[in-house]
Amino acid sequence: MSRPIFVAAWFSPWSERARFALDHHRIDYHEESYVPLLGEPLLRLRTRVFRGQLSVPVLLHDGRVIRDSVEIARHADRVGTGSPLFPASAEAEIARYVELATGLMEAARVLSMPRMANDPAVRRESLPSFVPTPLRSALLPLAGLGAAYVARKYRLGSRDPNEARATMRRALERLQAELRGRSTLLSDFTFADIAAAVALTAVRPVEHPVIPLGPGMRAAFTDQEMAKEFGELLAWRDRLYAERRSTPGTASA
Ligand SMILES: N[C@@H](CCC(=O)N[C@@H](CS)C(=O)NCC(=O)O)C(=O)O
């Protein structure tokens, strides 16, 4: 097996849920940091996708191009050595949780992107680590353009922030009710747990070396009110990360 290349936005929950699955399966991959807007032409060339939307994460492996976080996790299940994340007996339930978690992340993006875009300190923190310190200030306008580009691409401006908060709250209530104090959503640890745990970034990011967020990014992703209300869910997520999240694929922040 050749070494997969994982193209990811270091702090993005979509990238982290695929990275979590790759690491669970102890896959030795090389992560490349994607910068919105600037990185797109090269990614289009490498994936041979010249039309339509292209997002990250993307996994390039043995001539295959896998362009979706859940599909990357499924690929990890096929080639990796960890316990299965998509056991056949739980397919439908996992799909339901992935939908719930993705809806939560999409609603949260409506609220967090403007917080990121409007704060220069946060934009500076969002630049990947390969950008040297002396260049970071010069690249701030570019980070701003990138944030505006993502906001346009996902039509975030046309979404009602109150509606987004209501969607988030409904998803969190369902997760809390369905977890019922257990350690996993289904009888075993599956991708449902990864999807739900990572989606909780939208309420308050986990403190773990794989996502080394600075204080500005952490604040931009945090919703104080919901963090208080759903403390039980966050405590579950923190335990899950402490027990299950290995660190080989530490995001290159
Ligand atoms: N279906 C995709 C969606 C991924 C997605 O929304 N990615 C966003 C994360 S913020 C992205 O790539 N944004 C940067 C861009 O689109 O240029 C998946 O699950 O992998």
The ligand as an SDF file (V2000), in Angstrom:
LIG
                    3D

 20 19  0  0  0  0  0  0  0  0999 V2000
  -18.9530   16.7000    1.9890 N   0  0  0  0  0  0  0  0  0  0  0  0
  -17.7580   17.2520    2.3750 C   0  0  0  0  0  0  0  0  0  0  0  0
  -17.9210   18.6760    2.9300 C   0  0  0  0  0  0  0  0  0  0  0  0
  -16.6320   19.2300    3.4400 C   0  0  0  0  0  0  0  0  0  0  0  0
  -16.6660   20.7200    3.7330 C   0  0  0  0  0  0  0  0  0  0  0  0
  -17.7280   21.3500    3.9140 O   0  0  0  0  0  0  0  0  0  0  0  0
  -15.4470   21.2910    3.7720 N   0  0  0  0  0  0  0  0  0  0  0  0
  -15.2660   22.6960    4.0620 C   0  0  0  0  0  0  0  0  0  0  0  0
  -14.8040   22.8010    5.4970 C   0  0  0  0  0  0  0  0  0  0  0  0
  -15.0470   24.3870    6.1800 S   0  0  0  0  0  0  0  0  0  0  0  0
  -14.1900   23.2700    3.1280 C   0  0  0  0  0  0  0  0  0  0  0  0
  -13.5050   22.5480    2.4380 O   0  0  0  0  0  0  0  0  0  0  0  0
  -14.0410   24.5960    3.1310 N   0  0  0  0  0  0  0  0  0  0  0  0
  -13.0150   25.2430    2.3460 C   0  0  0  0  0  0  0  0  0  0  0  0
  -13.3850   25.3720    0.8860 C   0  0  0  0  0  0  0  0  0  0  0  0
  -14.4930   24.9420    0.5010 O   0  0  0  0  0  0  0  0  0  0  0  0
  -12.5680   25.9130    0.1240 O   0  0  0  0  0  0  0  0  0  0  0  0
  -17.1120   16.3120    3.4010 C   0  0  0  0  0  0  0  0  0  0  0  0
  -17.7690   15.8610    4.3460 O   0  0  0  0  0  0  0  0  0  0  0  0
  -15.9330   16.0370    3.2320 O   0  0  0  0  0  0  0  0  0  0  0  0
  1  2  1  0
  2  3  1  0
  2 18  1  0
  3  4  1  0
  4  5  1  0
  5  6  2  0
  5  7  1  0
  7  8  1  0
  8  9  1  0
  8 11  1  0
  9 10  1  0
 11 12  2  0
 11 13  1  0
 13 14  1  0
 14 15  1  0
 15 16  2  0
 15 17  1  0
 18 19  2  0
 18 20  1  0
M  END
$$$$
